[in-house]
């Protein structure tokens, strides 16, 4: 089931509301696998597809720049998400985020590394790509 299909934008903190041409924007789709066939459970109950829109002056991924905000907005937990992104400089190729927790006092932050998408992951999200 598709939970969200819309745009998330990264604005410059020093100039909120600045021209969208200077901000990065991603088309984000959030898929809820947990509402599907219970006889075929997924390892992760959610998938997130992020595709960066043209323009913007920042070189960053959606996971690194907006991951916390998206998780907060939809009450998602990082270990429950299969995070998939397409990068403009690598057309037609999808990558999966690997989140490594960093424990600091009472908070958890994550570092993000990327790996190519596996065929079973691609098949799971194919209806929404």
C-alpha positions as CSV (number, residue, x, y, z in Angstrom):
1,X,0.0,0.0,0.0
2,X,1.3,3.4,-0.9
3,X,1.4,5.6,2.2
4,X,2.9,8.8,0.7
5,X,3.7,10.0,-2.8
6,X,5.0,13.6,-2.8
7,X,7.9,16.0,-2.7
8,X,10.3,16.7,0.1
9,X,12.6,19.7,-0.1
10,X,15.7,20.7,1.6
11,X,15.8,24.5,2.2
12,X,18.8,26.5,3.2
13,X,18.6,27.3,6.9
14,X,20.0,30.8,6.5
15,X,17.4,31.7,3.9
16,X,14.1,29.8,4.4
17,X,11.7,30.3,1.6
18,X,14.5,31.0,-0.9
19,X,14.1,30.1,-4.5
20,X,13.4,26.4,-5.1
21,X,16.1,26.5,-7.7
22,X,18.7,26.6,-5.0
23,X,17.2,23.8,-2.9
24,X,17.3,20.0,-3.4
25,X,14.0,18.3,-3.8
26,X,13.1,14.6,-4.0
27,X,10.1,12.7,-5.0
28,X,9.4,10.4,-2.1
29,X,7.2,7.3,-2.1
30,X,6.6,5.4,1.1
31,X,5.3,1.9,0.8
32,X,3.7,-0.1,3.6
33,X,4.5,-3.8,3.1
34,X,2.9,-4.8,6.4
35,X,-0.6,-4.4,5.1
36,X,0.0,-7.0,2.3
37,X,-0.3,-10.7,2.3
38,X,0.6,-12.0,5.7
39,X,1.7,-15.3,4.3
40,X,4.6,-13.5,2.5
41,X,6.1,-11.2,5.2
42,X,8.8,-8.8,4.3
43,X,12.0,-8.4,6.4
44,X,11.3,-4.7,6.6
45,X,7.7,-3.5,6.8
46,X,8.4,-0.2,4.9
47,X,10.2,0.8,1.8
48,X,11.0,4.4,0.8
49,X,11.9,5.3,-2.7
50,X,13.6,8.7,-3.2
51,X,14.3,10.2,-6.6
52,X,16.1,13.5,-6.7
53,X,14.5,16.1,-8.9
54,X,16.6,18.2,-11.3
55,X,18.3,21.4,-10.0
56,X,19.6,22.3,-6.6
57,X,23.0,23.3,-5.6
58,X,23.7,20.6,-2.9
59,X,25.3,17.3,-3.5
60,X,23.6,15.1,-1.0
61,X,21.3,12.1,-0.6
62,X,17.7,12.3,0.7
63,X,18.6,9.8,3.5
64,X,21.5,12.0,4.7
65,X,19.7,15.3,4.5
66,X,16.0,14.6,5.2
67,X,16.0,11.1,6.7
68,X,15.3,12.3,10.3
69,X,12.5,14.6,9.2
70,X,10.8,11.9,7.0
71,X,11.0,9.3,9.8
72,X,9.6,11.8,12.3
73,X,6.8,12.9,9.9
74,X,5.6,9.3,9.4
75,X,6.6,7.8,12.7
76,X,9.1,5.4,11.0
77,X,12.0,3.6,12.7
78,X,15.2,3.3,10.7
79,X,15.6,-0.5,11.1
80,X,12.1,-0.9,9.6
81,X,12.8,0.9,6.3
82,X,14.3,-0.4,3.1
83,X,15.6,3.0,1.9
84,X,16.1,3.1,-1.9
85,X,17.5,6.1,-3.9
86,X,18.2,7.0,-7.4
87,X,21.0,9.5,-8.0
88,X,20.9,11.9,-11.0
89,X,24.5,11.2,-12.0
90,X,23.8,7.5,-12.2
91,X,20.6,7.2,-14.3
92,X,18.7,3.9,-14.2
93,X,20.6,2.6,-11.2
94,X,19.1,2.2,-7.7
95,X,21.0,2.0,-4.4
96,X,20.0,0.9,-0.9
97,X,21.0,2.8,2.2
98,X,22.9,0.9,4.9
99,X,22.4,2.7,8.2
100,X,25.0,2.1,10.9
101,X,24.0,3.4,14.3
102,X,26.1,5.8,16.3
103,X,25.2,6.0,19.9
104,X,25.7,9.3,21.6
105,X,24.5,9.8,25.2
106,X,20.7,9.3,24.9
107,X,20.4,9.7,21.1
108,X,21.1,7.5,18.1
109,X,22.4,9.0,14.9
110,X,23.2,7.0,11.8
111,X,26.0,7.0,9.2
112,X,24.8,6.1,5.7
113,X,26.7,4.0,3.1
114,X,25.3,2.7,-0.1
115,X,25.1,-0.6,-1.9
116,X,23.5,-1.7,-5.2
117,X,19.9,-2.9,-5.0
118,X,19.3,-6.6,-4.9
119,X,17.0,-8.3,-7.4
120,X,14.5,-9.3,-4.7
121,X,14.4,-5.8,-3.4
122,X,13.9,-4.4,-6.9
123,X,11.0,-6.9,-7.5
124,X,9.4,-5.9,-4.2
125,X,9.2,-2.2,-5.1
126,X,8.7,-2.6,-8.9
127,X,5.0,-1.8,-8.8
128,X,5.8,1.6,-7.4
129,X,8.8,2.6,-9.6
